[in-house]
Amino acid sequence: MKKWIKTSLLAGSLLLYFWFILRSDNIINALTKILIVALLLLGMESMRRDKEKTFILHSDMKHIKKMDQIEFVEYIASLYKRLGYFIDLIKSKEELGCDLIARKQQEVVCIKCISGIEEVGLLPLQQVYGSKNLYKANKSMLITTGYYSEKAKQFAKANHVELVDQEKLMKHIMKVTHQKHVVQPSSNTQEV
């Protein structure tokens, strides 16, 4: 169903619900209220399913690699929300080395997202590692649609920066979408 139709149905149901509440209470009104609440819940569930379908449709590596930087950061934020994290988007004009702060229980993760680069070098890792203290995180992570250079891997290992390349990213996506088959990566390929 089209989004505007669902939104109209939801708004109409709410209006009817409040109209019936203001009217006299009898058995017919009570049943009507229950029916309207049920319709509201169905509408909300339908909207949630549409969001889930959209997320799944955009979850193949070919599509992800075509995303610009802002879309990629928003996609990663959505992915980590689905993995159970609370997400703070970092919206700053200055490059502070971090795009997202992900929180789950006692874990606070400073995440930098990089799309469109086939091999990530040292500089982004140094940036995300340096921003860890700035955002009071206890972990730093770099997520990319590409791979990491050997020097980047050595730096990450020595400084405990978690690296998520396209293969590990696809594993996270499959975990969230519960899909048995997702397009495999190609071999060459709150404001703060």
Solvent accessible surface area in square Angstrom, and as a share of the most:
residue,aa,sasa,rsa
1,M,149,0.67
2,K,132,0.56
3,K,158,0.67
4,W,171,0.60
5,I,58,0.29
6,K,12,0.05
7,T,66,0.39
8,S,62,0.40
9,L,104,0.52
10,L,37,0.18
11,A,49,0.38
12,G,29,0.28
13,S,15,0.10
14,L,74,0.37
15,L,132,0.66
16,L,93,0.46
17,Y,50,0.19
18,F,113,0.47
19,W,126,0.44
20,F,39,0.16
21,I,66,0.34
22,L,154,0.77
23,R,130,0.48
24,S,81,0.52
25,D,118,0.61
26,N,81,0.42
27,I,126,0.64
28,I,121,0.61
29,N,17,0.09
30,A,43,0.33
31,L,107,0.53
32,T,29,0.17
33,K,38,0.16
34,I,114,0.58
35,L,109,0.54
36,I,7,0.03
37,V,55,0.32
38,A,42,0.32
39,L,88,0.44
40,L,19,0.10
41,L,105,0.52
42,L,118,0.59
43,G,20,0.19
44,M,107,0.48
45,E,58,0.26
46,S,35,0.22
47,M,54,0.24
48,R,127,0.46
49,R,136,0.50
50,D,50,0.26
51,K,144,0.61
52,E,47,0.21
53,K,126,0.54
54,T,70,0.40
55,F,12,0.05
56,I,53,0.27
57,L,133,0.66
58,H,62,0.28
59,S,2,0.02
60,D,34,0.18
61,M,3,0.01
62,K,136,0.57
63,H,67,0.30
64,I,0,0.00
65,K,46,0.19
66,K,167,0.71
67,M,20,0.09
68,D,82,0.43
69,Q,75,0.33
70,I,125,0.63
71,E,88,0.39
72,F,0,0.00
73,V,18,0.10
74,E,96,0.43
75,Y,16,0.06
76,I,0,0.00
77,A,6,0.05
78,S,30,0.19
79,L,0,0.00
80,Y,6,0.02
81,K,119,0.50
82,R,82,0.30
83,L,27,0.13
84,G,43,0.41
85,Y,32,0.12
86,F,157,0.65
87,I,19,0.09
88,D,12,0.06
89,L,42,0.21
90,I,24,0.12
91,K,117,0.50
92,S,49,0.32
93,K,208,0.88
94,E,119,0.54
95,E,114,0.51
96,L,67,0.34
97,G,1,0.01
98,C,8,0.05
99,D,28,0.14
100,L,0,0.00
101,I,1,0.00
102,A,0,0.00
103,R,93,0.34
104,K,72,0.31
105,Q,174,0.77
106,Q,160,0.71
107,E,47,0.21
108,V,26,0.15
109,V,1,0.00
110,C,0,0.00
111,I,0,0.00
112,K,17,0.07
113,C,1,0.01
114,I,13,0.07
115,S,16,0.11
116,G,66,0.64
117,I,85,0.43
118,E,81,0.36
119,E,111,0.50
120,V,2,0.01
121,G,30,0.29
122,L,61,0.30
123,L,115,0.57
124,P,22,0.14
125,L,0,0.00
126,Q,83,0.37
127,Q,55,0.24
128,V,0,0.00
129,Y,83,0.32
130,G,51,0.49
131,S,4,0.02
132,K,44,0.18
133,N,124,0.64
134,L,104,0.52
135,Y,29,0.11
136,K,175,0.74
137,A,12,0.09
138,N,91,0.47
139,K,61,0.26
140,S,1,0.01
141,M,7,0.03
142,L,0,0.00
143,I,0,0.00
144,T,0,0.00
145,T,3,0.02
146,G,1,0.01
147,Y,60,0.23
148,Y,13,0.05
149,S,21,0.14
150,E,114,0.51
151,K,138,0.58
152,A,0,0.00
153,K,92,0.39
154,Q,118,0.52
155,F,44,0.18
156,A,4,0.03
157,K,167,0.71
158,A,77,0.60
159,N,35,0.18
160,H,152,0.68
161,V,8,0.05
162,E,42,0.19
163,L,38,0.19
164,V,0,0.00
165,D,33,0.17
166,Q,0,0.00
167,E,90,0.40
168,K,75,0.32
169,L,0,0.00
170,M,2,0.01
171,K,132,0.56
172,H,36,0.16
173,I,0,0.00
174,M,51,0.23
175,K,135,0.57
176,V,17,0.10
177,T,12,0.07
178,H,158,0.70
179,Q,58,0.26
180,K,202,0.85
181,H,142,0.63
182,V,6,0.04
183,V,59,0.34
184,Q,106,0.47
185,P,24,0.15
186,S,44,0.28
187,S,111,0.72
188,N,119,0.61
189,T,35,0.20
190,Q,158,0.70
191,E,124,0.55
192,V,89,0.51
